[in-house]
Amino acid sequence: MAGKFVLYFDDSRNYRFRLTGDDGATLMTSEPYDNKATAVSGINGIRDCASTALISDQTDGDQTE
């Protein structure tokens, strides 16, 4: 999967980014940032840790009833 990070302004003129999949679907949206440098730093943080991040399942189990 070769997604894309899209950097944009929200309605309050804060910087945000979203990660989109190959099909253009939004996979995640960031919190608001005051400046572009911190938004780009947020993107780089996601890039650095996402591929090795563990999954913490905090559900009560399988809900397939």
N, C-alpha and C positions, 0 to 999 in steps of 0.2 A: 504494500500500500504506500503510495506516495501522496500523502495529503498536502495541504497547503495552509500556511498561516496567513491570515488576512488582517492587516492592521487598519483600523478605521477610527473615526470619531463617533461617539454616541451622541444622543440628543443634548447632553449637557456639555458637549465639546471636550469630553475626556477621551483619552486614548484607550482603546480596547483592542483585543485581537480575538479572532476565532480560528479554530482549527477545523478545516473542512476535509472530507474524504474525497476519494476519486470521483464519486458521483455528485459532488457538490453539497452533500448533506453536512450540516453543522454538527461536529462531534463534541465540541466544547467552546465555551465563551469565557473570556477572562473577566476579572474584576476591572474596575476603572483605574486608570493611571493618570497622574498629573502631567507627565511629560513622555515624549517619545522614547527617550533613553531607557527609562524604567520599564516601559512596555516591551521594548526589544529585549531587555534583560529577562523579563518574564518569559518570553518566547524561548530564549536560550536555556533558561532553567527547565522548562518542559522538555526541550530537546535532550538535555543532558541526563535527566533521570527517568524519563518515561519508558525507555526500552528495558530498563532493569528494575523498575518498580514492582514491588510485590503486591498481590491482591489480598486484602484483608476482608474476608466475608463475615460481616456482622449481622447476618440475617439469622432467623431462628431455624433455618433448614429449608428443605425442599417444599415449596408451596404449590405443587402440581396436582392438587386435588381436583 
